[in-house]
């Protein structure tokens, strides 16, 4: 994770945390939207029902890791 240095340490850490959260939400949102179309390539047609839940679980896990490291 990011730890700022100097007088602007809090601001640097804040911006890095927000960027991490936003990019994570966008990427996992895309996986939740288009992940169902990819399951046919993996020969798992019924796995599409679990993709959005898995994306949400990964986002929550990542946000908890960020809070503990920041």
PQR file with spaces between the fields and no chain letter, atoms N, CA, C, O and H, PARSE charges and radii, in Angstrom:
ATOM       1  N    UNK     1       0.824   -1.174    0.000 -0.4000 1.5000
ATOM       2  CA   UNK     1       0.000    0.000    0.000 -0.0000 2.0000
ATOM       3  C    UNK     1       0.877    1.249    0.000  0.5500 1.7000
ATOM       4  O    UNK     1       2.101    1.169    0.096 -0.5500 1.4000
ATOM       5  N    UNK     2       0.244    2.362   -0.106 -0.4000 1.5000
ATOM       6  CA   UNK     2       0.953    3.632   -0.205 -0.0000 2.0000
ATOM       7  C    UNK     2       1.028    4.308    1.158  0.5500 1.7000
ATOM       8  O    UNK     2       0.038    4.384    1.887 -0.5500 1.4000
ATOM       9  H    UNK     2      -0.751    2.427   -0.183  0.4000 1.0000
ATOM      10  N    UNK     3       2.201    4.787    1.481 -0.4000 1.5000
ATOM      11  CA   UNK     3       2.377    5.612    2.678 -0.0000 2.0000
ATOM      12  C    UNK     3       3.090    6.881    2.233  0.5500 1.7000
ATOM      13  O    UNK     3       4.231    6.838    1.771 -0.5500 1.4000
ATOM      14  H    UNK     3       3.004    4.725    0.889  0.4000 1.0000
ATOM      15  N    UNK     4       2.411    8.000    2.376 -0.4000 1.5000
ATOM      16  CA   UNK     4       2.995    9.262    1.963 -0.0000 2.0000
ATOM      17  C    UNK     4       4.108    9.688    2.895  0.5500 1.7000
ATOM      18  O    UNK     4       4.214    9.211    4.025 -0.5500 1.4000
ATOM      19  H    UNK     4       1.485    8.035    2.751  0.4000 1.0000
ATOM      20  N    UNK     5       4.929   10.585    2.408 -0.4000 1.5000
ATOM      21  CA   UNK     5       6.026   11.110    3.214 -0.0000 2.0000
ATOM      22  C    UNK     5       5.928   12.626    3.233  0.5500 1.7000
ATOM      23  O    UNK     5       5.416   13.237    2.294 -0.5500 1.4000
ATOM      24  H    UNK     5       4.843   10.972    1.490  0.4000 1.0000
ATOM      25  N    UNK     6       6.404   13.206    4.271 -0.4000 1.5000
ATOM      26  CA   UNK     6       6.451   14.655    4.354 -0.0000 2.0000
ATOM      27  C    UNK     6       5.144   15.253    4.842  0.5500 1.7000
ATOM      28  O    UNK     6       4.340   14.600    5.507 -0.5500 1.4000
ATOM      29  H    UNK     6       6.819   12.710    5.033  0.4000 1.0000
ATOM      30  N    UNK     7       4.961   16.510    4.491 -0.4000 1.5000
ATOM      31  CA   UNK     7       3.800   17.260    4.984 -0.0000 2.0000
ATOM      32  C    UNK     7       2.491   16.779    4.374  0.5500 1.7000
ATOM      33  O    UNK     7       1.434   16.930    4.986 -0.5500 1.4000
ATOM      34  H    UNK     7       5.614   17.041    3.951  0.4000 1.0000
ATOM      35  N    UNK     8       2.547   16.210    3.195 -0.4000 1.5000
ATOM      36  CA   UNK     8       1.328   15.793    2.501 -0.0000 2.0000
ATOM      37  C    UNK     8       1.053   14.298    2.627  0.5500 1.7000
ATOM      38  O    UNK     8       0.384   13.729    1.765 -0.5500 1.4000
ATOM      39  H    UNK     8       3.406   16.088    2.698  0.4000 1.0000
ATOM      40  N    UNK     9       1.539   13.660    3.652 -0.4000 1.5000
ATOM      41  CA   UNK     9       1.412   12.205    3.800 -0.0000 2.0000
ATOM      42  C    UNK     9      -0.048   11.773    3.854  0.5500 1.7000
ATOM      43  O    UNK     9      -0.425   10.796    3.207 -0.5500 1.4000
ATOM      44  H    UNK     9       2.083   14.122    4.352  0.4000 1.0000
ATOM      45  N    UNK    10      -0.862   12.474    4.604 -0.4000 1.5000
ATOM      46  CA   UNK    10      -2.269   12.109    4.716 -0.0000 2.0000
ATOM      47  C    UNK    10      -3.004   12.243    3.402  0.5500 1.7000
ATOM      48  O    UNK    10      -3.831   11.397    3.061 -0.5500 1.4000
ATOM      49  H    UNK    10      -0.556   13.267    5.130  0.4000 1.0000
ATOM      50  N    UNK    11      -2.712   13.297    2.658 -0.4000 1.5000
ATOM      51  CA   UNK    11      -3.384   13.520    1.381 -0.0000 2.0000
ATOM      52  C    UNK    11      -2.970   12.482    0.340  0.5500 1.7000
ATOM      53  O    UNK    11      -3.807   11.997   -0.421 -0.5500 1.4000
ATOM      54  H    UNK    11      -2.041   13.985    2.935  0.4000 1.0000
ATOM      55  N    UNK    12      -1.696   12.145    0.307 -0.4000 1.5000
ATOM      56  CA   UNK    12      -1.212   11.129   -0.633 -0.0000 2.0000
ATOM      57  C    UNK    12      -1.856    9.781   -0.331  0.5500 1.7000
ATOM      58  O    UNK    12      -2.299    9.084   -1.244 -0.5500 1.4000
ATOM      59  H    UNK    12      -1.017   12.540    0.926  0.4000 1.0000
ATOM      60  N    UNK    13      -1.909    9.418    0.926 -0.4000 1.5000
ATOM      61  CA   UNK    13      -2.514    8.148    1.319 -0.0000 2.0000
ATOM      62  C    UNK    13      -3.990    8.130    0.979  0.5500 1.7000
ATOM      63  O    UNK    13      -4.500    7.117    0.501 -0.5500 1.4000
ATOM      64  H    UNK    13      -1.549    9.984    1.668  0.4000 1.0000
ATOM      65  N    UNK    14      -4.685    9.233    1.216 -0.4000 1.5000
ATOM      66  CA   UNK    14      -6.113    9.326    0.915 -0.0000 2.0000
ATOM      67  C    UNK    14      -6.370    9.129   -0.582  0.5500 1.7000
ATOM      68  O    UNK    14      -7.236    8.341   -0.963 -0.5500 1.4000
ATOM      69  H    UNK    14      -4.270   10.056    1.605  0.4000 1.0000
ATOM      70  N    UNK    15      -5.629    9.833   -1.421 -0.4000 1.5000
ATOM      71  CA   UNK    15      -5.840    9.724   -2.859 -0.0000 2.0000
ATOM      72  C    UNK    15      -5.510    8.330   -3.377  0.5500 1.7000
ATOM      73  O    UNK    15      -6.204    7.816   -4.254 -0.5500 1.4000
ATOM      74  H    UNK    15      -4.926   10.473   -1.112  0.4000 1.0000
ATOM      75  N    UNK    16      -4.479    7.725   -2.852 -0.4000 1.5000
ATOM      76  CA   UNK    16      -4.137    6.364   -3.274 -0.0000 2.0000
ATOM      77  C    UNK    16      -5.224    5.382   -2.863  0.5500 1.7000
ATOM      78  O    UNK    16      -5.548    4.466   -3.618 -0.5500 1.4000
ATOM      79  H    UNK    16      -3.915    8.142   -2.139  0.4000 1.0000
ATOM      80  N    UNK    17      -5.786    5.561   -1.682 -0.4000 1.5000
ATOM      81  CA   UNK    17      -6.849    4.675   -1.208 -0.0000 2.0000
ATOM      82  C    UNK    17      -8.107    4.827   -2.051  0.5500 1.7000
ATOM      83  O    UNK    17      -8.741    3.834   -2.406 -0.5500 1.4000
ATOM      84  H    UNK    17      -5.523    6.306   -1.068  0.4000 1.0000
ATOM      85  N    UNK    18      -8.469    6.056   -2.372 -0.4000 1.5000
ATOM      86  CA   UNK    18      -9.651    6.298   -3.201 -0.0000 2.0000
ATOM      87  C    UNK    18      -9.434    5.726   -4.608  0.5500 1.7000
ATOM      88  O    UNK    18     -10.334    5.097   -5.166 -0.5500 1.4000
ATOM      89  H    UNK    18      -7.954    6.863   -2.083  0.4000 1.0000
ATOM      90  N    UNK    19      -8.260    5.939   -5.173 -0.4000 1.5000
ATOM      91  CA   UNK    19      -7.975    5.392   -6.499 -0.0000 2.0000
ATOM      92  C    UNK    19      -8.049    3.866   -6.492  0.5500 1.7000
ATOM      93  O    UNK    19      -8.590    3.268   -7.422 -0.5500 1.4000
ATOM      94  H    UNK    19      -7.529    6.449   -4.720  0.4000 1.0000
ATOM      95  N    UNK    20      -7.514    3.240   -5.457 -0.4000 1.5000
ATOM      96  CA   UNK    20      -7.559    1.784   -5.333 -0.0000 2.0000
ATOM      97  C    UNK    20      -9.006    1.290   -5.261  0.5500 1.7000
ATOM      98  O    UNK    20      -9.364    0.309   -5.913 -0.5500 1.4000
ATOM      99  H    UNK    20      -7.075    3.726   -4.701  0.4000 1.0000
ATOM     100  N    UNK    21      -9.828    1.966   -4.472 -0.4000 1.5000
ATOM     101  CA   UNK    21     -11.223    1.556   -4.313 -0.0000 2.0000
ATOM     102  C    UNK    21     -12.018    1.746   -5.604  0.5500 1.7000
ATOM     103  O    UNK    21     -12.813    0.883   -5.977 -0.5500 1.4000
ATOM     104  H    UNK    21      -9.538    2.763   -3.943  0.4000 1.0000
ATOM     105  N    UNK    22     -11.808    2.863   -6.279 -0.4000 1.5000
ATOM     106  CA   UNK    22     -12.552    3.138   -7.510 -0.0000 2.0000
ATOM     107  C    UNK    22     -12.144    2.179   -8.622  0.5500 1.7000
ATOM     108  O    UNK    22     -13.005    1.615   -9.297 -0.5500 1.4000
ATOM     109  H    UNK    22     -11.162    3.564   -5.976  0.4000 1.0000
ATOM     110  N    UNK    23     -10.862    1.992   -8.818 -0.4000 1.5000
ATOM     111  CA   UNK    23     -10.412    1.064   -9.857 -0.0000 2.0000
ATOM     112  C    UNK    23     -10.842   -0.372   -9.557  0.5500 1.7000
ATOM     113  O    UNK    23     -11.179   -1.127  -10.470 -0.5500 1.4000
ATOM     114  H    UNK    23     -10.163    2.451   -8.270  0.4000 1.0000
ATOM     115  N    UNK    24     -10.830   -0.741   -8.289 -0.4000 1.5000
ATOM     116  CA   UNK    24     -11.308   -2.074   -7.919 -0.0000 2.0000
ATOM     117  C    UNK    24     -12.787   -2.243   -8.196  0.5500 1.7000
ATOM     118  O    UNK    24     -13.210   -3.291   -8.685 -0.5500 1.4000
ATOM     119  H    UNK    24     -10.556   -0.128   -7.548  0.4000 1.0000
ATOM     120  N    UNK    25     -13.578   -1.230   -7.892 -0.4000 1.5000
ATOM     121  CA   UNK    25     -15.017   -1.297   -8.144 -0.0000 2.0000
ATOM     122  C    UNK    25     -15.316   -1.374   -9.639  0.5500 1.7000
ATOM     123  O    UNK    25     -16.199   -2.120  -10.062 -0.5500 1.4000
ATOM     124  H    UNK    25     -13.235   -0.379   -7.495  0.4000 1.0000
ATOM     125  N    UNK    26     -14.585   -0.611  -10.429 -0.4000 1.5000
ATOM     126  CA   UNK    26     -14.798   -0.644  -11.876 -0.0000 2.0000
ATOM     127  C    UNK    26     -14.422   -1.999  -12.453  0.5500 1.7000
ATOM     128  O    UNK    26     -15.186   -2.575  -13.227 -0.5500 1.4000
ATOM     129  H    UNK    26     -13.867   -0.005  -10.085  0.4000 1.0000
ATOM     130  N    UNK    27     -13.261   -2.510  -12.087 -0.4000 1.5000
ATOM     131  CA   UNK    27     -12.828   -3.785  -12.671 -0.0000 2.0000
ATOM     132  C    UNK    27     -13.716   -4.940  -12.232  0.5500 1.7000
ATOM     133  O    UNK    27     -14.057   -5.796  -13.049 -0.5500 1.4000
ATOM     134  H    UNK    27     -12.641   -2.042  -11.459  0.4000 1.0000
ATOM     135  N    UNK    28     -14.096   -4.982  -10.964 -0.4000 1.5000
ATOM     136  CA   UNK    28     -14.960   -6.069  -10.524 -0.0000 2.0000
ATOM     137  C    UNK    28     -16.384   -5.900  -11.040  0.5500 1.7000
ATOM     138  O    UNK    28     -17.093   -6.888  -11.235 -0.5500 1.4000
ATOM     139  H    UNK    28     -13.820   -4.287  -10.300  0.4000 1.0000
ATOM     140  N    UNK    29     -16.805   -4.671  -11.261 -0.4000 1.5000
ATOM     141  CA   UNK    29     -18.101   -4.441  -11.894 -0.0000 2.0000
ATOM     142  C    UNK    29     -18.128   -4.969  -13.320  0.5500 1.7000
ATOM     143  O    UNK    29     -19.119   -5.554  -13.754 -0.5500 1.4000
ATOM     144  H    UNK    29     -16.229   -3.869  -11.104  0.4000 1.0000
ATOM     145  N    UNK    30     -17.041   -4.761  -14.041 -0.4000 1.5000
ATOM     146  CA   UNK    30     -16.948   -5.300  -15.402 -0.0000 2.0000
ATOM     147  C    UNK    30     -16.943   -6.825  -15.398  0.5500 1.7000
ATOM     148  O    UNK    30     -17.546   -7.459  -16.265 -0.5500 1.4000
ATOM     149  H    UNK    30     -16.235   -4.285  -13.688  0.4000 1.0000
ATOM     150  N    UNK    31     -16.265   -7.401  -14.426 -0.4000 1.5000
ATOM     151  CA   UNK    31     -16.272   -8.861  -14.307 -0.0000 2.0000
ATOM     152  C    UNK    31     -17.685   -9.359  -14.007  0.5500 1.7000
ATOM     153  O    UNK    31     -18.117  -10.373  -14.555 -0.5500 1.4000
ATOM     154  H    UNK    31     -15.775   -6.887  -13.722  0.4000 1.0000
ATOM     155  N    UNK    32     -18.402   -8.650  -13.139 -0.4000 1.5000
ATOM     156  CA   UNK    32     -19.765   -9.054  -12.809 -0.0000 2.0000
ATOM     157  C    UNK    32     -20.678   -8.934  -14.024  0.5500 1.7000
ATOM     158  O    UNK    32     -21.576   -9.757  -14.207 -0.5500 1.4000
ATOM     159  H    UNK    32     -18.051   -7.826  -12.694  0.4000 1.0000
ATOM     160  N    UNK    33     -20.457   -7.916  -14.854 -0.4000 1.5000
ATOM     161  CA   UNK    33     -21.306   -7.727  -16.036 -0.0000 2.0000
ATOM     162  C    UNK    33     -20.998   -8.724  -17.155  0.5500 1.7000
ATOM     163  O    UNK    33     -21.909   -9.290  -17.759 -0.5500 1.4000
ATOM     164  H    UNK    33     -19.728   -7.248  -14.705  0.4000 1.0000
ATOM     165  N    UNK    34     -19.717   -8.930  -17.422 -0.4000 1.5000
ATOM     166  CA   UNK    34     -19.324   -9.732  -18.577 -0.0000 2.0000
ATOM     167  C    UNK    34     -18.793  -11.114  -18.221  0.5500 1.7000
ATOM     168  O    UNK    34     -18.464  -11.891  -19.118 -0.5500 1.4000
ATOM     169  H    UNK    34     -18.977   -8.469  -16.931  0.4000 1.0000
ATOM     170  N    UNK    35     -18.704  -11.432  -16.961 -0.4000 1.5000
ATOM     171  CA   UNK    35     -18.175  -12.729  -16.552 -0.0000 2.0000
ATOM     172  C    UNK    35     -19.052  -13.890  -16.983  0.5500 1.7000
ATOM     173  O    UNK    35     -18.553  -14.984  -17.247 -0.5500 1.4000
ATOM     174  H    UNK    35     -18.971  -10.801  -16.233  0.4000 1.0000
ATOM     175  N    UNK    36     -20.351  -13.659  -17.055 -0.4000 1.5000
ATOM     176  CA   UNK    36     -21.261  -14.718  -17.479 -0.0000 2.0000
ATOM     177  C    UNK    36     -21.036  -15.151  -18.913  0.5500 1.7000
ATOM     178  O    UNK    36     -21.291  -16.304  -19.263 -0.5500 1.4000
ATOM     179  H    UNK    36     -20.756  -12.771  -16.841  0.4000 1.0000
ATOM     180  N    UNK    37     -20.563  -14.246  -19.739 -0.4000 1.5000
ATOM     181  CA   UNK    37     -20.291  -14.580  -21.135 -0.0000 2.0000
ATOM     182  C    UNK    37     -19.014  -15.407  -21.278  0.5500 1.7000
ATOM     183  O    UNK    37     -18.834  -16.107  -22.274 -0.5500 1.4000
ATOM     184  H    UNK    37     -20.355  -13.310  -19.454  0.4000 1.0000
ATOM     185  N    UNK    38     -18.145  -15.328  -20.300 -0.4000 1.5000
ATOM     186  CA   UNK    38     -16.882  -16.057  -20.363 -0.0000 2.0000
ATOM     187  C    UNK    38     -16.994  -17.491  -19.868  0.5500 1.7000
ATOM     188  O    UNK    38     -16.096  -18.298  -20.107 -0.5500 1.4000
ATOM     189  H    UNK    38     -18.292  -14.759  -19.491  0.4000 1.0000
ATOM     190  N    UNK    39     -18.084  -17.821  -19.183 -0.4000 1.5000
ATOM     191  CA   UNK    39     -18.201  -19.161  -18.612 -0.0000 2.0000
ATOM     192  C    UNK    39     -18.348  -20.239  -19.681  0.5500 1.7000
ATOM     193  O    UNK    39     -18.017  -21.397  -19.429 -0.5500 1.4000
ATOM     194  H    UNK    39     -18.814  -17.165  -18.989  0.4000 1.0000
ATOM     195  N    UNK    40     -18.835  -19.887  -20.861 -0.4000 1.5000
ATOM     196  CA   UNK    40     -18.939  -20.893  -21.923 -0.0000 2.0000
ATOM     197  C    UNK    40     -17.558  -21.345  -22.396  0.5500 1.7000
ATOM     198  O    UNK    40     -17.386  -22.488  -22.820 -0.5500 1.4000
ATOM     199  H    UNK    40     -19.104  -18.946  -21.066  0.4000 1.0000
ATOM     200  N    UNK    41     -16.580  -20.448  -22.321 -0.4000 1.5000
ATOM     201  CA   UNK    41     -15.212  -20.819  -22.704 -0.0000 2.0000
ATOM     202  C    UNK    41     -14.590  -21.772  -21.698  0.5500 1.7000
ATOM     203  O    UNK    41     -13.690  -22.541  -22.038 -0.5500 1.4000
ATOM     204  H    UNK    41     -16.720  -19.520  -21.977  0.4000 1.0000
ATOM     205  N    UNK    42     -15.061  -21.725  -20.478 -0.4000 1.5000
ATOM     206  CA   UNK    42     -14.523  -22.568  -19.424 -0.0000 2.0000
ATOM     207  C    UNK    42     -15.329  -23.850  -19.232  0.5500 1.7000
ATOM     208  O    UNK    42     -15.070  -24.623  -18.311 -0.5500 1.4000
ATOM     209  H    UNK    42     -15.792  -21.101  -20.202  0.4000 1.0000
ATOM     210  N    UNK    43     -16.301  -24.067  -20.104 -0.4000 1.5000
ATOM     211  CA   UNK    43     -17.172  -25.243  -20.046 -0.0000 2.0000
ATOM     212  C    UNK    43     -17.884  -25.341  -18.691  0.5500 1.7000
ATOM     213  O    UNK    43     -17.983  -26.415  -18.099 -0.5500 1.4000
ATOM     214  H    UNK    43     -16.512  -23.438  -20.852  0.4000 1.0000
ATOM     215  N    UNK    44     -18.373  -24.194  -18.222 -0.4000 1.5000
ATOM     216  CA   UNK    44     -19.109  -24.128  -16.959 -0.0000 2.0000
ATOM     217  C    UNK    44     -20.309  -23.186  -17.142  0.5500 1.7000
ATOM     218  O    UNK    44     -20.307  -22.078  -16.607 -0.5500 1.4000
ATOM     219  H    UNK    44     -18.293  -23.321  -18.704  0.4000 1.0000
ATOM     220  N    UNK    45     -21.327  -23.617  -17.890 -0.4000 1.5000
ATOM     221  CA   UNK    45     -22.427  -22.710  -18.230 -0.0000 2.0000
ATOM     222  C    UNK    45     -23.246  -22.245  -17.025  0.5500 1.7000
ATOM     223  O    UNK    45     -23.859  -21.180  -17.092 -0.5500 1.4000
ATOM     224  H    UNK    45     -21.328  -24.517  -18.325  0.4000 1.0000
ATOM     225  N    UNK    46     -23.277  -22.991  -15.946 -0.4000 1.5000
ATOM     226  CA   UNK    46     -24.071  -22.602  -14.784 -0.0000 2.0000
ATOM     227  C    UNK    46     -23.298  -21.733  -13.801  0.5500 1.7000
ATOM     228  O    UNK    46     -23.856  -21.282  -12.800 -0.5500 1.4000
ATOM     229  H    UNK    46     -22.778  -23.856  -15.892  0.4000 1.0000
ATOM     230  N    UNK    47     -22.031  -21.496  -14.074 -0.4000 1.5000
ATOM     231  CA   UNK    47     -21.208  -20.692  -13.177 -0.0000 2.0000
ATOM     232  C    UNK    47     -21.552  -19.208  -13.253  0.5500 1.7000
ATOM     233  O    UNK    47     -21.149  -18.439  -12.380 -0.5500 1.4000
ATOM     234  H    UNK    47     -21.578  -21.862  -14.886  0.4000 1.0000
ATOM     235  N    UNK    48     -22.285  -18.796  -14.275 -0.4000 1.5000
ATOM     236  CA   UNK    48     -22.623  -17.383  -14.446 -0.0000 2.0000
ATOM     237  C    UNK    48     -23.422  -16.841  -13.270  0.5500 1.7000
ATOM     238  O    UNK    48     -23.349  -15.647  -12.982 -0.5500 1.4000
ATOM     239  H    UNK    48     -22.612  -19.420  -14.984  0.4000 1.0000
ATOM     240  N    UNK    49     -24.173  -17.680  -12.591 -0.4000 1.5000
ATOM     241  CA   UNK    49     -24.964  -17.225  -11.451 -0.0000 2.0000
ATOM     242  C    UNK    49     -24.077  -16.826  -10.277  0.5500 1.7000
ATOM     243  O    UNK    49     -24.498  -16.036   -9.432 -0.5500 1.4000
ATOM     244  H    UNK    49     -24.232  -18.650  -12.825  0.4000 1.0000
ATOM     245  N    UNK    50     -22.869  -17.353  -10.208 -0.4000 1.5000
ATOM     246  CA   UNK    50     -21.982  -17.089   -9.079 -0.0000 2.0000
ATOM     247  C    UNK    50     -20.989  -15.959   -9.326  0.5500 1.7000
ATOM     248  O    UNK    50     -20.355  -15.493   -8.380 -0.5500 1.4000
ATOM     249  H    UNK    50     -22.527  -17.995  -10.894  0.4000 1.0000
ATOM     250  N    UNK    51     -20.837  -15.508  -10.559 -0.4000 1.5000
ATOM     251  CA   UNK    51     -19.829  -14.505  -10.884 -0.0000 2.0000
ATOM     252  C    UNK    51     -20.063  -13.176  -10.161  0.5500 1.7000
ATOM     253  O    UNK    51     -19.109  -12.651   -9.588 -0.5500 1.4000
ATOM     254  H    UNK    51     -21.353  -15.886  -11.327  0.4000 1.0000
ATOM     255  N    UNK    52     -21.274  -12.596  -10.149 -0.4000 1.5000
ATOM     256  CA   UNK    52     -21.447  -11.326   -9.430 -0.0000 2.0000
ATOM     257  C    UNK    52     -21.178  -11.442   -7.930  0.5500 1.7000
ATOM     258  O    UNK    52     -20.614  -10.527   -7.329 -0.5500 1.4000
ATOM     259  H    UNK    52     -22.049  -13.023  -10.615  0.4000 1.0000
ATOM     260  N    UNK    53     -21.571  -12.540   -7.335 -0.4000 1.5000
ATOM     261  CA   UNK    53     -21.345  -12.729   -5.898 -0.0000 2.0000
ATOM     262  C    UNK    53     -19.858  -12.858   -5.612  0.5500 1.7000
ATOM     263  O    UNK    53     -19.369  -12.313   -4.622 -0.5500 1.4000
ATOM     264  H    UNK    53     -22.029  -13.283   -7.823  0.4000 1.0000
ATOM     265  N    UNK    54     -19.135  -13.568   -6.464 -0.4000 1.5000
ATOM     266  CA   UNK    54     -17.693  -13.701   -6.290 -0.0000 2.0000
ATOM     267  C    UNK    54     -16.994  -12.356   -6.443  0.5500 1.7000
ATOM     268  O    UNK    54     -16.059  -12.054   -5.701 -0.5500 1.4000
ATOM     269  H    UNK    54     -19.532  -14.010   -7.269  0.4000 1.0000
ATOM     270  N    UNK    55     -17.447  -11.538   -7.412 -0.4000 1.5000
ATOM     271  CA   UNK    55     -16.852  -10.223   -7.603 -0.0000 2.0000
ATOM     272  C    UNK    55     -17.066   -9.350   -6.370  0.5500 1.7000
ATOM     273  O    UNK    55     -16.148   -8.652   -5.938 -0.5500 1.4000
ATOM     274  H    UNK    55     -18.207  -11.783   -8.014  0.4000 1.0000
ATOM     275  N    UNK    56     -18.261   -9.385   -5.805 -0.4000 1.5000
ATOM     276  CA   UNK    56     -18.534   -8.612   -4.596 -0.0000 2.0000
ATOM     277  C    UNK    56     -17.690   -9.102   -3.426  0.5500 1.7000
ATOM     278  O    UNK    56     -17.164   -8.295   -2.660 -0.5500 1.4000
ATOM     279  H    UNK    56     -19.006   -9.952   -6.156  0.4000 1.0000
ATOM     280  N    UNK    57     -17.558  -10.396   -3.288 -0.4000 1.5000
ATOM     281  CA   UNK    57     -16.751  -10.949   -2.198 -0.0000 2.0000
ATOM     282  C    UNK    57     -15.285  -10.539   -2.327  0.5500 1.7000
ATOM     283  O    UNK    57     -14.641  -10.223   -1.327 -0.5500 1.4000
ATOM     284  H    UNK    57     -17.985  -11.051   -3.911  0.4000 1.0000
ATOM     285  N    UNK    58     -14.756  -10.542   -3.543 -0.4000 1.5000
ATOM     286  CA   UNK    58     -13.368  -10.123   -3.749 -0.0000 2.0000
ATOM     287  C    UNK    58     -13.186   -8.640   -3.447  0.5500 1.7000
ATOM     288  O    UNK    58     -12.154   -8.242   -2.908 -0.5500 1.4000
ATOM     289  H    UNK    58     -15.279  -10.799   -4.355  0.4000 1.0000
ATOM     290  N    UNK    59     -14.181   -7.818   -3.790 -0.4000 1.5000
ATOM     291  CA   UNK    59     -14.082   -6.391   -3.500 -0.0000 2.0000
ATOM     292  C    UNK    59     -14.089   -6.147   -1.995  0.5500 1.7000
ATOM     293  O    UNK    59     -13.303   -5.342   -1.493 -0.5500 1.4000
ATOM     294  H    UNK    59     -15.019   -8.142   -4.227  0.4000 1.0000
ATOM     295  N    UNK    60     -14.958   -6.826   -1.283 -0.4000 1.5000
ATOM     296  CA   UNK    60     -15.024   -6.666    0.169 -0.0000 2.0000
ATOM     297  C    UNK    60     -13.717   -7.130    0.809  0.5500 1.7000
ATOM     298  O    UNK    60     -13.195   -6.475    1.711 -0.5500 1.4000
ATOM     299  H    UNK    60     -15.596   -7.479   -1.690  0.4000 1.0000
ATOM     300  N    UNK    61     -13.200   -8.241    0.349 -0.4000 1.5000
ATOM     301  CA   UNK    61     -11.935   -8.749    0.890 -0.0000 2.0000
ATOM     302  C    UNK    61     -10.790   -7.774    0.637  0.5500 1.7000
ATOM     303  O    UNK    61      -9.956   -7.547    1.514 -0.5500 1.4000
ATOM     304  H    UNK    61     -13.623   -8.773   -0.384  0.4000 1.0000
ATOM     305  N    UNK    62     -10.751   -7.199   -0.563 -0.4000 1.5000
ATOM     306  CA   UNK    62      -9.714   -6.234   -0.889 -0.0000 2.0000
ATOM     307  C    UNK    62      -9.834   -4.958   -0.085  0.5500 1.7000
ATOM     308  O    UNK    62      -8.824   -4.378    0.313 -0.5500 1.4000
ATOM     309  H    UNK    62     -11.429   -7.384   -1.275  0.4000 1.0000
ATOM     310  N    UNK    63     -11.062   -4.509    0.162 -0.4000 1.5000
ATOM     311  CA   UNK    63     -11.230   -3.285    0.944 -0.0000 2.0000
ATOM     312  C    UNK    63     -10.840   -3.511    2.403  0.5500 1.7000
ATOM     313  O    UNK    63     -10.315   -2.601    3.043 -0.5500 1.4000
ATOM     314  H    UNK    63     -11.883   -4.980   -0.161  0.4000 1.0000
ATOM     315  N    UNK    64     -11.084   -4.687    2.929 -0.4000 1.5000
ATOM     316  CA   UNK    64     -10.660   -4.993    4.305 -0.0000 2.0000
ATOM     317  C    UNK    64      -9.139   -5.020    4.387  0.5500 1.7000
ATOM     318  O    UNK    64      -8.565   -4.556    5.372 -0.5500 1.4000
ATOM     319  H    UNK    64     -11.511   -5.426    2.408  0.4000 1.0000
ATOM     320  N    UNK    65      -8.479   -5.562    3.359 -0.4000 1.5000
ATOM     321  CA   UNK    65      -7.022   -5.611    3.344 -0.0000 2.0000
ATOM     322  C    UNK    65      -6.444   -4.209    3.277  0.5500 1.7000
ATOM     323  O    UNK    65      -5.419   -3.933    3.900 -0.5500 1.4000
ATOM     324  H    UNK    65      -8.945   -5.940    2.559  0.4000 1.0000
ATOM     325  N    UNK    66      -7.079   -3.328    2.535 -0.4000 1.5000
ATOM     326  CA   UNK    66      -6.599   -1.963    2.434 -0.0000 2.0000
ATOM     327  C    UNK    66      -6.718   -1.234    3.766  0.5500 1.7000
ATOM     328  O    UNK    66      -5.810   -0.495    4.147 -0.5500 1.4000
ATOM     329  H    UNK    66      -7.911   -3.552    2.028  0.4000 1.0000
ATOM     330  N    UNK    67      -7.818   -1.429    4.475 -0.4000 1.5000
ATOM     331  CA   UNK    67      -7.997   -0.777    5.758 -0.0000 2.0000
ATOM     332  C    UNK    67      -6.970   -1.238    6.787  0.5500 1.7000
ATOM     333  O    UNK    67      -6.511   -0.444    7.607 -0.5500 1.4000
ATOM     334  H    UNK    67      -8.555   -2.029    4.166  0.4000 1.0000
ATOM     335  N    UNK    68      -6.613   -2.511    6.745 -0.4000 1.5000
ATOM     336  CA   UNK    68      -5.654   -3.006    7.721 -0.0000 2.0000
ATOM     337  C    UNK    68      -4.232   -2.569    7.394  0.5500 1.7000
ATOM     338  O    UNK    68      -3.407   -2.431    8.298 -0.5500 1.4000
ATOM     339  H    UNK    68      -6.986   -3.156    6.078  0.4000 1.0000
ATOM     340  N    UNK    69      -3.934   -2.351    6.123 -0.4000 1.5000
ATOM     341  CA   UNK    69      -2.570   -1.976    5.731 -0.0000 2.0000
ATOM     342  C    UNK    69      -2.350   -0.467    5.753  0.5500 1.7000
ATOM     343  O    UNK    69      -1.213   -0.015    5.889 -0.5500 1.4000
ATOM     344  H    UNK    69      -4.603   -2.463    5.389  0.4000 1.0000
ATOM     345  N    UNK    70      -3.402    0.306    5.624 -0.4000 1.5000
ATOM     346  CA   UNK    70      -3.245    1.771    5.534 -0.0000 2.0000
ATOM     347  C    UNK    70      -3.100    2.396    6.883  0.5500 1.7000
ATOM     348  O    UNK    70      -2.960    3.615    6.987 -0.5500 1.4000
ATOM     349  H    UNK    70      -4.326   -0.061    5.514  0.4000 1.0000
